[in-house]
Amino acid sequence: ALLMALLQGSLRTLISAGFRGSELVGKLNAHLCANIPSNRLITFFYGELEAASGELVYINCGHNPPFLMPLGQPTARLTATAMALGITADTPFASQRLTLRPGDRLLLYTDGVTEAENAGEREYGEQRLQGWLEANREQPGRRLLDGVIADVLRHCGSVRPRDDMTLMCLERAFRKDAGAAA
C-alpha cells in the first residue's frame, strides 16, 4: 500500500509539472529508486491516447502484457518495452505506438487475474485468459470484464484469490456520424 501511494503521488506530481512519455517514466523511476527498498520493484503500464486519431503511445515497464483485440483480427500482446521501475535509476524507457481503429479493444489486467490459483495450486494463467477473451470478444466491455472475473473465480473454486484483480477494457468507439452524408 505504501509503494502504491508513493507511485500515485509521484506520478500526479510529475504529470502536474508537465512531464509526459519517456521523460515522465524516467523521472518517476529515478524517484522510486531513491525511495523504495532495493528488494522491491514496481511493474507499470503508462499510456497516452489521442482520442481523435486513436493513436496510443505506451511504455510497458515489465507489466503483464495487455491484450490488443483488433476488430476482425487475431489477439496480440503489448509486450514490455522496458524493465520494471525501481531497479536501476538510469534505465532508458522506450515507448511504442499503435493506432486503435474503431472497434479495437485493449484489455489491461494485473497479475491477480492470471496468478489466481485453484485448490490444486494451478494458476489461471495467461493462456486461459487469452482463450476466454477470444471466445467472448463480442461481449460489451463491462460484460467482458465481469466475465473474466467470473471465469477466474470458477477456476479458483473454493479457494479465495490471494491478490486483487484489476482489469480495464479500452475500446475505440465507432463515430456516431460516420454514416452521415457530407
C-alpha positions, 0 to 999 in steps of 0.5 A: 500500500505504501509503494502504491501511494508513493507511485500515485503521488509521484506520478500526479506530481510529475504529470502536474509539472508537465512531464509526459512519455519517456521523460515522465517514466524516467523521472518517476523511476529515478524517484522510486529508486531513491525511495523504495527498498532495493528488494522491491520493484514496481511493474507499470503500464503508462499510456497516452491516447489521442482520442481523435486519431486513436493513436496510443503511445505506451511504455510497458515497464515489465507489466503483464502484457495487455491484450490488443483485440483488433476488430476482425483480427487475431489477439496480440500482446503489448509486450514490455518495452522496458524493465520494471521501475525501481531497479536501476535509476538510469534505465532508458524507457522506450515507448511504442505506438499503435493506432486503435481503429474503431472497434479495437479493444485493449484489455489491461489486467494485473497479475491477480487475474492470471496468478489466481490459483485453484485448490490444486495450486494451478494458476489461471494463467495467461493462456486461459485468459487469452482463450476466454477473451477470444471466445467472448470478444463480442461481449460489451466491455463491462460484460467482458470484464465481469466475465473474466472475473467470473471465469477466474473465480470458477477456476479458483473454486473454493479457494479465495484469490490471494491478490486483487484483480484489476482489469480495464477494457479500452475500446475505440468507439465507432463515430456516431456520424460516420454514416452521415452524408457530407 
